[in-house]
Amino acid sequence: MIKLNDKEVNFLEEENLKDFLLRNNYDPDFLACEVNSKLVKKVDFEDFVVEDESKIEVFSFVGGG
């Protein structure tokens, strides 16, 4: 299991962060992501393999005025 924004979700072996985000209905092009309290750069999403029991926090950017 993985904690995604404090919600438990299923873990798939050898899944990269980009695919994990897409599978959980997030658009990786418009967010920032921390895994176990460490920021993962967007350019590394495809190379970063998600591990069981990770804690992932997703942050969306919101414009306003």
PQR file with spaces between the fields and no chain letter, atoms N, CA, C, O and H, PARSE charges and radii, in Angstrom:
ATOM       1  N    MET     1       0.827   -1.189    0.000 -0.4000 1.5000
ATOM       2  CA   MET     1       0.000    0.000    0.000 -0.0000 2.0000
ATOM       3  C    MET     1       0.873    1.255    0.000  0.5500 1.7000
ATOM       4  O    MET     1       1.984    1.276    0.531 -0.5500 1.4000
ATOM       5  N    ILE     2       0.331    2.274   -0.606 -0.4000 1.5000
ATOM       6  CA   ILE     2       0.993    3.579   -0.649 -0.0000 2.0000
ATOM       7  C    ILE     2       0.031    4.603   -0.088  0.5500 1.7000
ATOM       8  O    ILE     2      -1.174    4.524   -0.325 -0.5500 1.4000
ATOM       9  H    ILE     2      -0.571    2.257   -1.037  0.4000 1.0000
ATOM      10  N    LYS     3       0.556    5.564    0.657 -0.4000 1.5000
ATOM      11  CA   LYS     3      -0.270    6.669    1.129 -0.0000 2.0000
ATOM      12  C    LYS     3      -0.153    7.805    0.124  0.5500 1.7000
ATOM      13  O    LYS     3       0.934    8.335   -0.105 -0.5500 1.4000
ATOM      14  H    LYS     3       1.535    5.628    0.850  0.4000 1.0000
ATOM      15  N    LEU     4      -1.272    8.169   -0.469 -0.4000 1.5000
ATOM      16  CA   LEU     4      -1.336    9.260   -1.432 -0.0000 2.0000
ATOM      17  C    LEU     4      -2.202   10.346   -0.837  0.5500 1.7000
ATOM      18  O    LEU     4      -3.421   10.196   -0.744 -0.5500 1.4000
ATOM      19  H    LEU     4      -2.154    7.738   -0.283  0.4000 1.0000
ATOM      20  N    ASN     5      -1.571   11.452   -0.428 -0.4000 1.5000
ATOM      21  CA   ASN     5      -2.298   12.534    0.251 -0.0000 2.0000
ATOM      22  C    ASN     5      -3.158   11.979    1.391  0.5500 1.7000
ATOM      23  O    ASN     5      -4.335   12.317    1.513 -0.5500 1.4000
ATOM      24  H    ASN     5      -0.582   11.573   -0.503  0.4000 1.0000
ATOM      25  N    ASP     6      -2.557   11.128    2.218 -0.4000 1.5000
ATOM      26  CA   ASP     6      -3.182   10.518    3.400 -0.0000 2.0000
ATOM      27  C    ASP     6      -4.292    9.522    3.080  0.5500 1.7000
ATOM      28  O    ASP     6      -5.057    9.154    3.972 -0.5500 1.4000
ATOM      29  H    ASP     6      -1.600   10.854    2.119  0.4000 1.0000
ATOM      30  N    LYS     7      -4.397    9.080    1.835 -0.4000 1.5000
ATOM      31  CA   LYS     7      -5.369    8.052    1.448 -0.0000 2.0000
ATOM      32  C    LYS     7      -4.580    6.832    0.982  0.5500 1.7000
ATOM      33  O    LYS     7      -3.630    6.972    0.212 -0.5500 1.4000
ATOM      34  H    LYS     7      -3.776    9.379    1.111  0.4000 1.0000
ATOM      35  N    GLU     8      -4.960    5.632    1.439 -0.4000 1.5000
ATOM      36  CA   GLU     8      -4.244    4.430    1.031 -0.0000 2.0000
ATOM      37  C    GLU     8      -4.697    3.991   -0.360  0.5500 1.7000
ATOM      38  O    GLU     8      -5.892    3.895   -0.640 -0.5500 1.4000
ATOM      39  H    GLU     8      -5.731    5.518    2.064  0.4000 1.0000
ATOM      40  N    VAL     9      -3.711    3.726   -1.228 -0.4000 1.5000
ATOM      41  CA   VAL     9      -3.986    3.261   -2.589 -0.0000 2.0000
ATOM      42  C    VAL     9      -3.122    2.037   -2.879  0.5500 1.7000
ATOM      43  O    VAL     9      -2.123    1.792   -2.203 -0.5500 1.4000
ATOM      44  H    VAL     9      -2.741    3.804   -1.000  0.4000 1.0000
ATOM      45  N    ASN    10      -3.519    1.284   -3.881 -0.4000 1.5000
ATOM      46  CA   ASN    10      -2.805    0.056   -4.230 -0.0000 2.0000
ATOM      47  C    ASN    10      -1.420    0.340   -4.796  0.5500 1.7000
ATOM      48  O    ASN    10      -1.193    1.352   -5.458 -0.5500 1.4000
ATOM      49  H    ASN    10      -4.330    1.483   -4.429  0.4000 1.0000
ATOM      50  N    PHE    11      -0.525   -0.557   -4.526 -0.4000 1.5000
ATOM      51  CA   PHE    11       0.854   -0.508   -4.988 -0.0000 2.0000
ATOM      52  C    PHE    11       1.029   -1.490   -6.137  0.5500 1.7000
ATOM      53  O    PHE    11       0.588   -2.635   -6.039 -0.5500 1.4000
ATOM      54  H    PHE    11      -0.709   -1.379   -3.988  0.4000 1.0000
ATOM      55  N    LEU    12       1.666   -1.062   -7.224 -0.4000 1.5000
ATOM      56  CA   LEU    12       2.020   -1.949   -8.329 -0.0000 2.0000
ATOM      57  C    LEU    12       3.537   -1.967   -8.446  0.5500 1.7000
ATOM      58  O    LEU    12       4.169   -0.912   -8.503 -0.5500 1.4000
ATOM      59  H    LEU    12       2.024   -0.132   -7.304  0.4000 1.0000
ATOM      60  N    GLU    13       4.117   -3.142   -8.482 -0.4000 1.5000
ATOM      61  CA   GLU    13       5.579   -3.252   -8.567 -0.0000 2.0000
ATOM      62  C    GLU    13       6.102   -2.663   -9.864  0.5500 1.7000
ATOM      63  O    GLU    13       5.471   -2.769  -10.915 -0.5500 1.4000
ATOM      64  H    GLU    13       3.604   -3.999   -8.436  0.4000 1.0000
ATOM      65  N    GLU    14       7.261   -2.045   -9.768 -0.4000 1.5000
ATOM      66  CA   GLU    14       7.985   -1.469  -10.911 -0.0000 2.0000
ATOM      67  C    GLU    14       7.235   -0.338  -11.618  0.5500 1.7000
ATOM      68  O    GLU    14       7.534   -0.023  -12.770 -0.5500 1.4000
ATOM      69  H    GLU    14       7.774   -1.960   -8.914  0.4000 1.0000
ATOM      70  N    GLU    15       6.272    0.268  -10.939 -0.4000 1.5000
ATOM      71  CA   GLU    15       5.534    1.383  -11.533 -0.0000 2.0000
ATOM      72  C    GLU    15       6.294    2.683  -11.279  0.5500 1.7000
ATOM      73  O    GLU    15       6.715    2.954  -10.155 -0.5500 1.4000
ATOM      74  H    GLU    15       6.029    0.011  -10.004  0.4000 1.0000
ATOM      75  N    ASN    16       6.465    3.485  -12.332 -0.4000 1.5000
ATOM      76  CA   ASN    16       7.148    4.756  -12.117 -0.0000 2.0000
ATOM      77  C    ASN    16       6.152    5.798  -11.611  0.5500 1.7000
ATOM      78  O    ASN    16       4.939    5.595  -11.659 -0.5500 1.4000
ATOM      79  H    ASN    16       6.122    3.265  -13.245  0.4000 1.0000
ATOM      80  N    LEU    17       6.680    6.897  -11.134 -0.4000 1.5000
ATOM      81  CA   LEU    17       5.857    7.923  -10.509 -0.0000 2.0000
ATOM      82  C    LEU    17       4.858    8.528  -11.502  0.5500 1.7000
ATOM      83  O    LEU    17       3.713    8.797  -11.138 -0.5500 1.4000
ATOM      84  H    LEU    17       7.665    7.062  -11.095  0.4000 1.0000
ATOM      85  N    LYS    18       5.275    8.738  -12.731 -0.4000 1.5000
ATOM      86  CA   LYS    18       4.366    9.313  -13.724 -0.0000 2.0000
ATOM      87  C    LYS    18       3.162    8.394  -13.948  0.5500 1.7000
ATOM      88  O    LYS    18       2.023    8.861  -13.942 -0.5500 1.4000
ATOM      89  H    LYS    18       6.205    8.520  -13.026  0.4000 1.0000
ATOM      90  N    ASP    19       3.399    7.106  -14.144 -0.4000 1.5000
ATOM      91  CA   ASP    19       2.305    6.160  -14.351 -0.0000 2.0000
ATOM      92  C    ASP    19       1.419    6.039  -13.112  0.5500 1.7000
ATOM      93  O    ASP    19       0.199    5.913  -13.222 -0.5500 1.4000
ATOM      94  H    ASP    19       4.324    6.727  -14.149  0.4000 1.0000
ATOM      95  N    PHE    20       2.035    6.078  -11.951 -0.4000 1.5000
ATOM      96  CA   PHE    20       1.265    6.039  -10.705 -0.0000 2.0000
ATOM      97  C    PHE    20       0.317    7.230  -10.621  0.5500 1.7000
ATOM      98  O    PHE    20      -0.856    7.075  -10.280 -0.5500 1.4000
ATOM      99  H    PHE    20       3.025    6.181  -11.862  0.4000 1.0000
ATOM     100  N    LEU    21       0.825    8.411  -10.932 -0.4000 1.5000
ATOM     101  CA   LEU    21      -0.012    9.606  -10.879 -0.0000 2.0000
ATOM     102  C    LEU    21      -1.148    9.533  -11.895  0.5500 1.7000
ATOM     103  O    LEU    21      -2.290    9.861  -11.573 -0.5500 1.4000
ATOM     104  H    LEU    21       1.777    8.537  -11.209  0.4000 1.0000
ATOM     105  N    LEU    22      -0.845    9.110  -13.104 -0.4000 1.5000
ATOM     106  CA   LEU    22      -1.879    8.979  -14.136 -0.0000 2.0000
ATOM     107  C    LEU    22      -2.947    7.968  -13.715  0.5500 1.7000
ATOM     108  O    LEU    22      -4.140    8.204  -13.904 -0.5500 1.4000
ATOM     109  H    LEU    22       0.083    8.843  -13.365  0.4000 1.0000
ATOM     110  N    ARG    23      -2.516    6.851  -13.147 -0.4000 1.5000
ATOM     111  CA   ARG    23      -3.452    5.813  -12.715 -0.0000 2.0000
ATOM     112  C    ARG    23      -4.383    6.321  -11.615  0.5500 1.7000
ATOM     113  O    ARG    23      -5.498    5.823  -11.457 -0.5500 1.4000
ATOM     114  H    ARG    23      -1.546    6.660  -12.993  0.4000 1.0000
ATOM     115  N    ASN    24      -3.916    7.318  -10.856 -0.4000 1.5000
ATOM     116  CA   ASN    24      -4.715    7.878   -9.770 -0.0000 2.0000
ATOM     117  C    ASN    24      -5.343    9.224  -10.148  0.5500 1.7000
ATOM     118  O    ASN    24      -5.670   10.037   -9.283 -0.5500 1.4000
ATOM     119  H    ASN    24      -3.011    7.722  -10.985  0.4000 1.0000
ATOM     120  N    ASN    25      -5.502    9.438  -11.455 -0.4000 1.5000
ATOM     121  CA   ASN    25      -6.230   10.591  -12.000 -0.0000 2.0000
ATOM     122  C    ASN    25      -5.580   11.949  -11.739  0.5500 1.7000
ATOM     123  O    ASN    25      -6.270   12.948  -11.534 -0.5500 1.4000
ATOM     124  H    ASN    25      -5.236    8.777  -12.157  0.4000 1.0000
ATOM     125  N    TYR    26      -4.249   11.974  -11.748 -0.4000 1.5000
ATOM     126  CA   TYR    26      -3.511   13.235  -11.653 -0.0000 2.0000
ATOM     127  C    TYR    26      -2.800   13.475  -12.978  0.5500 1.7000
ATOM     128  O    TYR    26      -2.326   12.537  -13.618 -0.5500 1.4000
ATOM     129  H    TYR    26      -3.689   11.162  -11.915  0.4000 1.0000
ATOM     130  N    ASP    27      -2.731   14.728  -13.378 -0.4000 1.5000
ATOM     131  CA   ASP    27      -1.989   15.095  -14.583 -0.0000 2.0000
ATOM     132  C    ASP    27      -0.586   15.515  -14.154  0.5500 1.7000
ATOM     133  O    ASP    27      -0.425   16.590  -13.575 -0.5500 1.4000
ATOM     134  H    ASP    27      -3.116   15.490  -12.858  0.4000 1.0000
ATOM     135  N    PRO    28       0.425   14.703  -14.419 -0.5600 1.5000
ATOM     136  CA   PRO    28       1.779   14.985  -13.949  0.2800 2.0000
ATOM     137  C    PRO    28       2.373   16.292  -14.486  0.5500 1.7000
ATOM     138  O    PRO    28       3.351   16.795  -13.933 -0.5500 1.4000
ATOM     139  N    ASP    29       1.800   16.840  -15.544 -0.4000 1.5000
ATOM     140  CA   ASP    29       2.330   18.077  -16.112 -0.0000 2.0000
ATOM     141  C    ASP    29       1.969   19.313  -15.291  0.5500 1.7000
ATOM     142  O    ASP    29       2.567   20.373  -15.475 -0.5500 1.4000
ATOM     143  H    ASP    29       1.005   16.432  -15.994  0.4000 1.0000
ATOM     144  N    PHE    30       0.997   19.186  -14.388 -0.4000 1.5000
ATOM     145  CA   PHE    30       0.501   20.357  -13.672 -0.0000 2.0000
ATOM     146  C    PHE    30       0.525   20.188  -12.161  0.5500 1.7000
ATOM     147  O    PHE    30      -0.406   20.600  -11.469 -0.5500 1.4000
ATOM     148  H    PHE    30       0.511   18.325  -14.239  0.4000 1.0000
ATOM     149  N    LEU    31       1.595   19.579  -11.650 -0.4000 1.5000
ATOM     150  CA   LEU    31       1.680   19.400  -10.206 -0.0000 2.0000
ATOM     151  C    LEU    31       3.121   19.232   -9.756  0.5500 1.7000
ATOM     152  O    LEU    31       4.034   19.033  -10.557 -0.5500 1.4000
ATOM     153  H    LEU    31       2.351   19.244  -12.212  0.4000 1.0000
ATOM     154  N    ALA    32       3.285   19.320   -8.454 -0.4000 1.5000
ATOM     155  CA   ALA    32       4.570   19.009   -7.813 -0.0000 2.0000
ATOM     156  C    ALA    32       4.323   17.793   -6.919  0.5500 1.7000
ATOM     157  O    ALA    32       3.198   17.547   -6.483 -0.5500 1.4000
ATOM     158  H    ALA    32       2.543   19.482   -7.804  0.4000 1.0000
ATOM     159  N    CYS    33       5.378   17.047   -6.659 -0.4000 1.5000
ATOM     160  CA   CYS    33       5.197   15.799   -5.929 -0.0000 2.0000
ATOM     161  C    CYS    33       6.356   15.560   -4.964  0.5500 1.7000
ATOM     162  O    CYS    33       7.526   15.719   -5.315 -0.5500 1.4000
ATOM     163  H    CYS    33       6.292   17.246   -7.014  0.4000 1.0000
ATOM     164  N    GLU    34       5.997   15.173   -3.739 -0.4000 1.5000
ATOM     165  CA   GLU    34       6.975   14.750   -2.742 -0.0000 2.0000
ATOM     166  C    GLU    34       6.782   13.268   -2.468  0.5500 1.7000
ATOM     167  O    GLU    34       5.652   12.795   -2.344 -0.5500 1.4000
ATOM     168  H    GLU    34       5.047   15.044   -3.454  0.4000 1.0000
ATOM     169  N    VAL    35       7.872   12.545   -2.375 -0.4000 1.5000
ATOM     170  CA   VAL    35       7.823   11.134   -1.983 -0.0000 2.0000
ATOM     171  C    VAL    35       8.668   10.996   -0.726  0.5500 1.7000
ATOM     172  O    VAL    35       9.862   11.296   -0.727 -0.5500 1.4000
ATOM     173  H    VAL    35       8.790   12.929   -2.475  0.4000 1.0000
ATOM     174  N    ASN    36       8.040   10.545    0.330 -0.4000 1.5000
ATOM     175  CA   ASN    36       8.707   10.414    1.630 -0.0000 2.0000
ATOM     176  C    ASN    36       9.407   11.708    2.029  0.5500 1.7000
ATOM     177  O    ASN    36      10.560   11.705    2.459 -0.5500 1.4000
ATOM     178  H    ASN    36       7.070   10.301    0.330  0.4000 1.0000
ATOM     179  N    SER    37       8.681   12.812    1.877 -0.4000 1.5000
ATOM     180  CA   SER    37       9.108   14.164    2.274 -0.0000 2.0000
ATOM     181  C    SER    37      10.245   14.737    1.435  0.5500 1.7000
ATOM     182  O    SER    37      10.869   15.720    1.835 -0.5500 1.4000
ATOM     183  H    SER    37       7.744   12.814    1.527  0.4000 1.0000
ATOM     184  N    LYS    38      10.524   14.135    0.270 -0.4000 1.5000
ATOM     185  CA   LYS    38      11.564   14.658   -0.620 -0.0000 2.0000
ATOM     186  C    LYS    38      10.942   15.012   -1.961  0.5500 1.7000
ATOM     187  O    LYS    38      10.246   14.197   -2.567 -0.5500 1.4000
ATOM     188  H    LYS    38      10.017   13.337   -0.055  0.4000 1.0000
ATOM     189  N    LEU    39      11.195   16.228   -2.419 -0.4000 1.5000
ATOM     190  CA   LEU    39      10.660   16.690   -3.684 -0.0000 2.0000
ATOM     191  C    LEU    39      11.274   15.902   -4.838  0.5500 1.7000
ATOM     192  O    LEU    39      12.491   15.727   -4.902 -0.5500 1.4000
ATOM     193  H    LEU    39      11.761   16.890   -1.927  0.4000 1.0000
ATOM     194  N    VAL    40      10.427   15.430   -5.743 -0.4000 1.5000
ATOM     195  CA   VAL    40      10.892   14.728   -6.942 -0.0000 2.0000
ATOM     196  C    VAL    40      10.686   15.677   -8.112  0.5500 1.7000
ATOM     197  O    VAL    40       9.574   16.155   -8.339 -0.5500 1.4000
ATOM     198  H    VAL    40       9.439   15.572   -5.690  0.4000 1.0000
ATOM     199  N    LYS    41      11.750   15.952   -8.855 -0.4000 1.5000
ATOM     200  CA   LYS    41      11.660   16.850  -10.001 -0.0000 2.0000
ATOM     201  C    LYS    41      10.813   16.214  -11.095  0.5500 1.7000
ATOM     202  O    LYS    41      10.861   15.004  -11.317 -0.5500 1.4000
ATOM     203  H    LYS    41      12.653   15.564   -8.671  0.4000 1.0000
ATOM     204  N    LYS    42      10.043   17.046  -11.768 -0.4000 1.5000
ATOM     205  CA   LYS    42       9.150   16.577  -12.825 -0.0000 2.0000
ATOM     206  C    LYS    42       9.901   15.804  -13.905  0.5500 1.7000
ATOM     207  O    LYS    42       9.368   14.841  -14.457 -0.5500 1.4000
ATOM     208  H    LYS    42      10.003   18.029  -11.588  0.4000 1.0000
ATOM     209  N    VAL    43      11.126   16.213  -14.211 -0.4000 1.5000
ATOM     210  CA   VAL    43      11.908   15.521  -15.239 -0.0000 2.0000
ATOM     211  C    VAL    43      12.289   14.101  -14.805  0.5500 1.7000
ATOM     212  O    VAL    43      12.674   13.279  -15.637 -0.5500 1.4000
ATOM     213  H    VAL    43      11.558   16.996  -13.763  0.4000 1.0000
ATOM     214  N    ASP    44      12.181   13.812  -13.503 -0.4000 1.5000
ATOM     215  CA   ASP    44      12.533   12.491  -12.979 -0.0000 2.0000
ATOM     216  C    ASP    44      11.325   11.575  -12.769  0.5500 1.7000
ATOM     217  O    ASP    44      11.501   10.431  -12.350 -0.5500 1.4000
ATOM     218  H    ASP    44      11.869   14.479  -12.827  0.4000 1.0000
ATOM     219  N    PHE    45      10.104   12.042  -13.047 -0.4000 1.5000
ATOM     220  CA   PHE    45       8.898   11.252  -12.781 -0.0000 2.0000
ATOM     221  C    PHE    45       8.931    9.897  -13.483  0.5500 1.7000
ATOM     222  O    PHE    45       8.505    8.898  -12.903 -0.5500 1.4000
ATOM     223  H    PHE    45       9.961   12.971  -13.387  0.4000 1.0000
ATOM     224  N    GLU    46       9.426    9.843  -14.717 -0.4000 1.5000
ATOM     225  CA   GLU    46       9.431    8.578  -15.455 -0.0000 2.0000
ATOM     226  C    GLU    46      10.510    7.613  -14.963  0.5500 1.7000
ATOM     227  O    GLU    46      10.376    6.401  -15.134 -0.5500 1.4000
ATOM     228  H    GLU    46       9.772   10.654  -15.188  0.4000 1.0000
ATOM     229  N    ASP    47      11.565    8.128  -14.362 -0.4000 1.5000
ATOM     230  CA   ASP    47      12.660    7.285  -13.878 -0.0000 2.0000
ATOM     231  C    ASP    47      12.509    6.895  -12.404  0.5500 1.7000
ATOM     232  O    ASP    47      13.168    5.971  -11.928 -0.5500 1.4000
ATOM     233  H    ASP    47      11.674    9.112  -14.223  0.4000 1.0000
ATOM     234  N    PHE    48      11.640    7.604  -11.692 -0.4000 1.5000
ATOM     235  CA   PHE    48      11.467    7.366  -10.262 -0.0000 2.0000
ATOM     236  C    PHE    48      10.487    6.216  -10.054  0.5500 1.7000
ATOM     237  O    PHE    48       9.308    6.342  -10.383 -0.5500 1.4000
ATOM     238  H    PHE    48      11.104    8.354  -12.079  0.4000 1.0000
ATOM     239  N    VAL    49      10.961    5.099   -9.515 -0.4000 1.5000
ATOM     240  CA   VAL    49      10.114    3.924   -9.281 -0.0000 2.0000
ATOM     241  C    VAL    49       9.507    4.026   -7.880  0.5500 1.7000
ATOM     242  O    VAL    49      10.210    4.207   -6.886 -0.5500 1.4000
ATOM     243  H    VAL    49      11.919    4.996   -9.248  0.4000 1.0000
ATOM     244  N    VAL    50       8.189    3.904   -7.837 -0.4000 1.5000
ATOM     245  CA   VAL    50       7.452    3.981   -6.578 -0.0000 2.0000
ATOM     246  C    VAL    50       7.666    2.686   -5.797  0.5500 1.7000
ATOM     247  O    VAL    50       7.626    1.595   -6.365 -0.5500 1.4000
ATOM     248  H    VAL    50       7.618    3.756   -8.644  0.4000 1.0000
ATOM     249  N    GLU    51       7.890    2.818   -4.498 -0.4000 1.5000
ATOM     250  CA   GLU    51       8.120    1.658   -3.645 -0.0000 2.0000
ATOM     251  C    GLU    51       6.963    1.466   -2.679  0.5500 1.7000
ATOM     252  O    GLU    51       6.299    2.428   -2.291 -0.5500 1.4000
ATOM     253  H    GLU    51       7.923    3.705   -4.037  0.4000 1.0000
ATOM     254  N    ASP    52       6.727    0.224   -2.296 -0.4000 1.5000
ATOM     255  CA   ASP    52       5.678   -0.097   -1.345 -0.0000 2.0000
ATOM     256  C    ASP    52       5.892    0.681   -0.045  0.5500 1.7000
ATOM     257  O    ASP    52       7.026    0.879    0.390 -0.5500 1.4000
ATOM     258  H    ASP    52       7.266   -0.557   -2.612  0.4000 1.0000
ATOM     259  N    GLU    53       4.808    1.111    0.557 -0.4000 1.5000
ATOM     260  CA   GLU    53       4.787    1.841    1.824 -0.0000 2.0000
ATOM     261  C    GLU    53       5.333    3.263    1.710  0.5500 1.7000
ATOM     262  O    GLU    53       5.661    3.882    2.723 -0.5500 1.4000
ATOM     263  H    GLU    53       3.886    0.950    0.204  0.4000 1.0000
ATOM     264  N    SER    54       5.433    3.785    0.491 -0.4000 1.5000
ATOM     265  CA   SER    54       5.849    5.174    0.321 -0.0000 2.0000
ATOM     266  C    SER    54       4.714    6.104    0.709  0.5500 1.7000
ATOM     267  O    SER    54       3.542    5.729    0.690 -0.5500 1.4000
ATOM     268  H    SER    54       5.167    3.282   -0.332  0.4000 1.0000
ATOM     269  N    LYS    55       5.090    7.323    1.060 -0.4000 1.5000
ATOM     270  CA   LYS    55       4.111    8.370    1.342 -0.0000 2.0000
ATOM     271  C    LYS    55       4.285    9.435    0.269  0.5500 1.7000
ATOM     272  O    LYS    55       5.334   10.074    0.177 -0.5500 1.4000
ATOM     273  H    LYS    55       6.042    7.628    1.075  0.4000 1.0000
ATOM     274  N    ILE    56       3.248    9.621   -0.539 -0.4000 1.5000
ATOM     275  CA   ILE    56       3.316   10.550   -1.664 -0.0000 2.0000
ATOM     276  C    ILE    56       2.353   11.701   -1.427  0.5500 1.7000
ATOM     277  O    ILE    56       1.175   11.495   -1.136 -0.5500 1.4000
ATOM     278  H    ILE    56       2.396    9.102   -0.464  0.4000 1.0000
ATOM     279  N    GLU    57       2.872   12.910   -1.555 -0.4000 1.5000
ATOM     280  CA   GLU    57       2.060   14.118   -1.436 -0.0000 2.0000
ATOM     281  C    GLU    57       2.054   14.816   -2.787  0.5500 1.7000
ATOM     282  O    GLU    57       3.107   15.054   -3.379 -0.5500 1.4000
ATOM     283  H    GLU    57       3.830   13.076   -1.791  0.4000 1.0000
ATOM     284  N    VAL    58       0.856   15.143   -3.273 -0.4000 1.5000
ATOM     285  CA   VAL    58       0.702   15.811   -4.558 -0.0000 2.0000
ATOM     286  C    VAL    58       0.206   17.223   -4.300  0.5500 1.7000
ATOM     287  O    VAL    58      -0.728   17.437   -3.528 -0.5500 1.4000
ATOM     288  H    VAL    58       0.001   14.950   -2.793  0.4000 1.0000
ATOM     289  N    PHE    59       0.850   18.190   -4.965 -0.4000 1.5000
ATOM     290  CA   PHE    59       0.493   19.591   -4.829 -0.0000 2.0000
ATOM     291  C    PHE    59       0.135   20.152   -6.190  0.5500 1.7000
ATOM     292  O    PHE    59       0.941   20.112   -7.119 -0.5500 1.4000
ATOM     293  H    PHE    59       1.608   18.015   -5.592  0.4000 1.0000
ATOM     294  N    SER    60      -1.087   20.678   -6.305 -0.4000 1.5000
ATOM     295  CA   SER    60      -1.518   21.295   -7.557 -0.0000 2.0000
ATOM     296  C    SER    60      -1.311   22.792   -7.490  0.5500 1.7000
ATOM     297  O    SER    60      -1.383   23.396   -6.420 -0.5500 1.4000
ATOM     298  H    SER    60      -1.741   20.710   -5.550  0.4000 1.0000
ATOM     299  N    PHE    61      -1.056   23.379   -8.629 -0.4000 1.5000
ATOM     300  CA   PHE    61      -0.878   24.821   -8.719 -0.0000 2.0000
ATOM     301  C    PHE    61      -2.207   25.461   -9.098  0.5500 1.7000
ATOM     302  O    PHE    61      -2.880   25.014  -10.027 -0.5500 1.4000
ATOM     303  H    PHE    61      -0.997   22.888   -9.499  0.4000 1.0000
ATOM     304  N    VAL    62      -2.577   26.512   -8.371 -0.4000 1.5000
ATOM     305  CA   VAL    62      -3.831   27.194   -8.627 -0.0000 2.0000
ATOM     306  C    VAL    62      -3.536   28.661   -8.886  0.5500 1.7000
ATOM     307  O    VAL    62      -2.873   29.327   -8.091 -0.5500 1.4000
ATOM     308  H    VAL    62      -2.030   26.875   -7.617  0.4000 1.0000
ATOM     309  N    GLY    63      -4.039   29.153  -10.010 -0.4000 1.5000
ATOM     310  CA   GLY    63      -3.856   30.573  -10.317 -0.0000 2.0000
ATOM     311  C    GLY    63      -4.976   31.384   -9.697  0.5500 1.7000
ATOM     312  O    GLY    63      -6.039   30.857   -9.370 -0.5500 1.4000
ATOM     313  H    GLY    63      -4.578   28.612  -10.656  0.4000 1.0000
ATOM     314  N    GLY    64      -4.731   32.631   -9.545 -0.4000 1.5000
ATOM     315  CA   GLY    64      -5.750   33.494   -8.962 -0.0000 2.0000
ATOM     316  C    GLY    64      -5.304   34.940   -8.975  0.5500 1.7000
ATOM     317  O    GLY    64      -4.227   35.278   -9.466 -0.5500 1.4000
ATOM     318  H    GLY    64      -3.867   33.059   -9.811  0.4000 1.0000
ATOM     319  N    GLY    65      -6.126   35.754   -8.443 -0.4000 1.5000
ATOM     320  CA   GLY    65      -5.754   37.159   -8.476 -0.0000 2.0000
ATOM     321  C    GLY    65      -6.331   37.963   -7.379  0.5500 1.7000
ATOM     322  O    GLY    65      -6.087   39.167   -7.302 -0.5500 1.4000
ATOM     323  H    GLY    65      -7.001   35.479   -8.044  0.4000 1.0000
